[in-house]
Amino acid sequence: MDSSRRLVILGSTGSIGTSALEVVDHLAPRFEVVGLVAGRRVELLAQQVTRYRPRIVACGDEDGARRLRALLDGGPVRPRVVWGERGAIEAVREGEPDVVLAAIVGAAGLAPTLAAVETGATVGLANKEALVVAGRLMVERAAASGATLLPVDSEHNAIHQCLRSGRREEVRRLVLTASGGPFRGRAREELAGVSVAEALDHPTWSMGDKITIDSATLMNKGLEVIEAHFLFAADVGEIDVLVHPQSIVHSLVEFRDGSVIAQLGVPDMRHPIQYALTWPDRVAGCCPRLDLAELGTLTFEQPDLEAFPCLALAYEALRLGGDAPARLNAANEVAVEAFLDGRIGFLDIPRVIERTLARTGPGRGEDLDALRDADRQARRVARSLVSGGPTA
């Protein structure tokens, strides 16, 4: 493996980005951080810039860029500072990276991730929405540029590892595992009054607020089903979900001969991040080792689609095809934001999504502009539903 690969991190101040920089420290001097892209956490970004000395840095907006320049003024590190979506794309292109870690949450990460793919770099995908909204475009542009798409989500990363055990045509099905979130085992009627704090209390993983709510509704798993379709060229009928509360088996692949290959590990995002950064090599990791004897029991169960209908909605969007996944994602982002702000209840999240899908589209979503139009249309409808209060 090249001892100094150029790395750009999209979303460097988020949970994935900060974990990635821990992995970079562990792997030193294998990587040179040439570009960092972040949102509003300017103070943390300034610390990262001082430590890793990138050539170019992008902030979420112009005000953030001014604040970052002020924080760096007089210091030893003076990178070029840009902002916004255009700045994030500039950071990708000017950094001339060998590897890009795409970890900007939400549809905001779509254009910079596409730009990364177009450079022909190895792209570690931690942004679900890039594939959910524009999976076909992403795969087509990767084929055209020669880019390698490597999943960073623990579930898809696990499937990627399991698929090294056989040929793709030998696969019968892919099985994504889900922790079940904080409300596993609760009936639908028990979820009506859950609070934001309860929904953010994930039993296993430490993640950002949006992803944590997606885990609580099982939309996180629904988005992963759509991702798996594009990443692994799998039909909707070839992708299953199992609830596995211990979060030790990260996913499984069943082959035609009945063999099931699983990837196990401690629930620590540094492992899939390192796998994506060092692929195809495996090197000594920084995560604790798994002790199966101490762990004891692993359990599995079917997801409850009545209590958690977001998963079924994602399957339906995948079956519809075209721009339906983009509309699903947009409605979910609006609904989750409204729930976090206390404007709607937990059970209103799937209701907003379902009604948005029913009132928008369908469209083919043949290019990025069409997909963005679908995204905007779905957001308008979802916001109108939210502004009307509970949708029950």
N, C-alpha and C positions, 0 to 999 in steps of 0.2 A: 504493500500500500504506500502511495505517495506520502512522504513525511510532512508535506506542507500543502494541504489542499485549501483552496480559497473558499470561504464560507460566508454566505449572506443569511441572516436570520430575519424573517418577516414576523414581527410580533415578539421582539426580544424581551419586553418587560412583562409579558404574560407568564402564566404558570409553565407552559411548554418552553417558552423562550428562556426563562431563567434556569429551568432544568437542563436545557440544551447547553447553556454556558457552563454549567457544572460538569457536564460530560466533556466539553471542550477542554476544561481545566484538567480533567482526568486523563484525557488523550494527548495532552501537550507533549511534543510540539507538532502533532499531526495536522493541526488546522490553523490557518490564519484567518481571523475574522476581518473581512474586508468591507462589510456593510451591515448596518443595523437599522431596522425599521420598527417604530413603536407608535403608540397613540398619545395618551395624555400623561403618562407617568414620566414626566420630563426629568425629575430629580434622579430617579433610578437610571434612566437612560444616560444621563451625564456621568454617573458612576461607571456604567458599562463602557462608555466611550473612553473614559480615562484609563480603564483597565485593559481594554482589548484593542484600542487604537485603530478603529476602522477608517477607511478612506472616505466613506460617504455615510451620512446618517439622515434618515427621514423621520420627521415628526408627523403627528396627525393633522396639524393645521399650522398656519403661519404664526399664530401667537406662540404655539409650542416651540416653533423653530427659533423665535426671538428669545424666548426664555432659555432655551438650550445654549444658544450662542453666548448669552450673558453668563451662564453658569460655567462655560468653558473659557471665557475671556481671561487672558493672562496665564492660562495653564499651558502645559507642555503639549497638549493634543489639540489640533485645529483641523478637523475633518470638514469636508464640504457638507453644509446643512441644508436640506431641502424639506418639503412638506407635502402632505396630501397624497392622493392616489398617484398623481404624476410623479411626485417625489419618490414614492415607493418603487415605481417602475424604473425610475432613473437609478436608484440604488441597486436594483437587480442588474441592470444592463451595464452600468459603469463599474461595478465591482468585478465583472468578468469572472463569476464564480465557477468553481467546479461542483459545488454543492449548494443548494438553497433549501433551507428549512422553512416551509410555509406554515405559519402558526397564527395568522391573523384571524380572529374569531369573526364569523358571520360572512355575509355576502361582500363586505368591504375587502376581503382578501382575494376576491375572484380575479380582478384584473392583474394585480401584482403576481399572483400565482401563474396565470397564463403567460405573463411576460417571462417568468422564470423557466417555464416549459419551453418557450420559444428560443431560449439561449442554448438549448441542448444539454443543460446541466443535469446532474442527478438531483431530483426534487423530492425531498422528504415531505409528504403530505400530512400535516396535522390539522389542516383546515378542512373540515367535513364539507362545508358549503361549496367549495370549488368543484368537487365531483358531483354533489347533489344538484347544484344549479346548472352546471355545464359539463357534465361528465363526458358526453360524446365529443364535444369540442376539445376537452383536455386530452383525451386519448388520441384523437386525430392529430392534434398539434405535436404531441409527444412523438408520434410515429414519423411525422414530417421532419422534426428537428433532430431526432435521435436521442431525445431526453429519456431518462429512466425515471419512472414514477415508483417511489418506495413509500408504502404506508407507514405512518408513525402511530396512528391510533393502535392501541394495544391489541385490539381484536383483529384488525386487518394485517397488522404486523405479524401476529401469530399465524394467520392463514398463509401469509407469504412464506413463513418459515416451514410450515407443514407441507406446502406444495413442493418443497425441495425433495420430498420423499417419493415423488412419482411424476408421471407426465400428466398434463392437464386433461387429456382425453380419458384418463383413467379415473377421474374424479366423479363420484356420484352426487355428493352434496357438500356444501360449506355450512358449518354450524357456528354462528356467532354466540358468544356467551354474554350474559347481562348480569350485573350484580343484583338487579331488582330494585335498587335505590332504597330510599328511607321508608317507603310505604309498601314494601313487599308483603304480601299476605293480607293486606287490608281490602275489604270489599269496597265497591264503588261508593256506596252511601256514606262510608266512613271518611271519604276524601273531600267531602264538600267544604268543610270548615278548616282544612289544614292551613297553617300559617306559612309565610315566607321563610321564617327561621326554621321551621320543621322541614320544609322542602330543601333547604340548603344544608341540612345536616346529613351529609352522605356517609354511609357506614364504612366505606372502604377507601375511596379516592379523594384526593384534595385537588379541586378543579376550580375554574372560574365560575361565577354565579350562573351565567347563561347555560353552560354545559351541565352544571349540577342540576338545574331545573329540568333540562332535557333528560337527564338520567332518571329523575323522579317521575316524569311522565312516560318514560320509555321511548320518547321521540328520539333520544340519542341513539337507541338501537335501530329505530326506523330509518334514520339518516344513514346509519352504517349498512343497512340492507341495500339501500340505493347505491352507496359507495362500492359495496362488494360487487354489484352487478357490473359496474364500469371497470373496476380495477382488475377483476378476474374473468371478465366475459362470461358471467354466470346468469342463466335465466332466473326469473323470479321464483320458479318452482324448485330451483336448486339451492336456495338460501333459506336456512332455518335459524331460529333463535331459541336458546335454552337459558333459563335463569339459573345462575350458579353463584350463590351469595358469598362464597369464600373468595371469589375473584382470583383464583390461583390458576385454573385452566382458562387461558385467555381466548382460545377458540380451537375448533377441531375441523379436520377434513376427513370425510368418509370416502374411501375408494371403492371401485366397483367390486373388488374381491371381498369386501366386508371389513377390511382393515380400517381402523380409525386412528389417525395420527393427531395427537394433541400437543400444544405448546403450553408448558407450565412455567410459572415464575412468580416471584413475589410481586404484589401490586405496586410497582414503582415505574413511573413513566421514563425514568432514565434508561431503562433497558431497551424499550423499542426505539428510543431516540438514538442510542448508541448503535443499535443494529442498522438503522437507516444511514447513519453517518459513516460507518465502517464497511458496510456491505460491498463486496461479497465476502469480506474477511470477518472473522470473529476474533476479538481480542479480549484480554482480561477486563472485566467490568467493574463498575463502582457500586453496584447494588448488592444488598445482602443475599446470601445464597439460600435456596429453598431447602427447608428441612421437612421432608414429608412425614417422617416418624413423629415429629413434634406436632405437625398439623393434624394428623389423624384422619379426619373424615372429609370427603368431598361430596357435595350433594347437587342434584340437578332437578329442575321442574319446568313444566311448560309455563309460558307467560300467560297472564290473565288479561285477555284482550277486552273483556267487558269493563274491568276496572281501569285499564290503561289503553284506551282506544287509539292513542297516537301511533302505536306500532302498526295497527291495521290500516290507518290512514296512509302511512308511508308505503306499505305494500300496494295499496290501491293507486297511489300516485305513480309508482313504478310501473304498474300494469297499464295505466293510461298513457304513459310515455310523453313525448314532446316536452312542453314546458310545465307539465304538472308538478314534477319535483321542485322546480324553481318556485312555483306558486305556493306549494306546501311549505317550503323553507321560509319564504317571505312572511307568510301568515304566522308561522310558528315564532319567528323573531319578534313580530309585533305583539303576539299574545304573551310571550314570556316576559317581555319588557313591561307590559301592562300588569302582569301578575306581580313582578318584583316591585312595581310602584304602588301596589295595593289597589289598583283600579278594577281588577277582575279577580274572581276566585280561581282556585286550582282546576276545578272541573270545567271552567270556561275556556281553558286553553284548547282542548281538543274541539270544543264546540265552535270557537272562532275559526279554527283551521278548516273544519269540515264545511262550514258555511261559506268560507272564502273560496274553497275549491269549487263548490257548487255554483257560485255567482261569478266566476271568472273563467277565462279561456273557453275551450282549449286552443292551444296554439302549437305549432311544430317546433318552435325554438331553434331555428336553423343556424342562427349566428348570435354573437354576443349582444348586439343591439336588440334583437327580438327577445332574448332572455331577460335583458334589463327592463324592457317594456313590460314583460309579464311580471317581473318582480315588483315594479312600481304599481301596476294595476292591482296586484294582490295586496300590497301594503295599504293602498287607499281603501280597499274594501274591508280589510281586517281592522284598520283604524276606525272606520265608520261603525263596525260592529262593536268594537271596544268602547267607543264614545257613547254608545247606547246603553252601557252598563251591562250587567250580567245577561248572558245570552240564553239562559234557561227558559 
